[in-house]
Amino acid sequence: MHLAAGVALCRAAGCTVTGLYGEPLHTGAGGPVAAAGPRRHAAPLELVRGQRD
């Protein structure tokens, strides 16, 4: 799936965008996570981390 336009739009709006586990986007591990800022971004990453451990 090509996500470049969506990622660019999110980042232009000030969103935090990373890979599924908080790593830099496009590293090959999982899919993208986008949220309206660092605090809101941390919540879904914690949920994923809880499932992964």
C-alpha positions as CSV (number, residue, x, y, z in Angstrom):
1,M,0.0,0.0,0.0
2,H,1.3,3.4,-0.9
3,L,1.0,5.8,2.1
4,A,3.3,8.7,1.2
5,A,0.6,11.2,0.5
6,G,-1.3,10.4,3.7
7,V,1.9,10.5,5.8
8,A,2.9,13.8,4.2
9,L,-0.6,15.3,5.0
10,C,-0.5,14.0,8.6
11,R,3.0,15.5,9.2
12,A,2.0,18.8,7.6
13,A,-0.9,19.0,10.0
14,G,1.5,18.4,12.9
15,C,0.8,14.8,13.6
16,T,3.3,12.3,14.9
17,V,3.8,9.4,12.5
18,T,5.9,6.3,13.2
19,G,6.0,2.6,12.6
20,L,3.8,0.2,14.6
21,Y,6.4,-0.2,17.4
22,G,7.5,3.5,17.5
23,E,10.4,3.0,15.1
24,P,11.0,5.3,12.2
25,L,8.5,4.9,9.5
26,H,9.3,2.5,6.5
27,T,11.7,0.3,8.4
28,G,9.6,-2.8,7.5
29,A,8.3,-3.7,10.9
30,G,4.5,-3.4,11.1
31,G,2.4,-0.6,9.7
32,P,2.1,3.1,10.4
33,V,0.7,4.8,13.5
34,A,-0.4,8.4,13.2
35,A,-1.8,10.6,16.0
36,A,-2.4,14.3,16.8
37,G,0.8,14.7,18.8
38,P,3.3,12.9,21.0
39,R,1.0,12.3,24.0
40,R,-1.8,10.9,21.9
41,H,0.7,8.9,19.9
42,A,2.0,7.2,23.0
43,A,-1.3,5.6,23.9
44,P,-1.7,3.2,20.8
45,L,2.0,2.4,21.0
46,E,1.5,1.3,24.6
47,L,-1.4,-1.0,23.6
48,V,0.7,-2.5,20.8
49,R,3.7,-3.0,23.2
50,G,1.4,-4.8,25.7
51,Q,0.3,-7.2,23.0
52,R,3.9,-7.7,21.7
53,D,5.6,-8.5,25.1
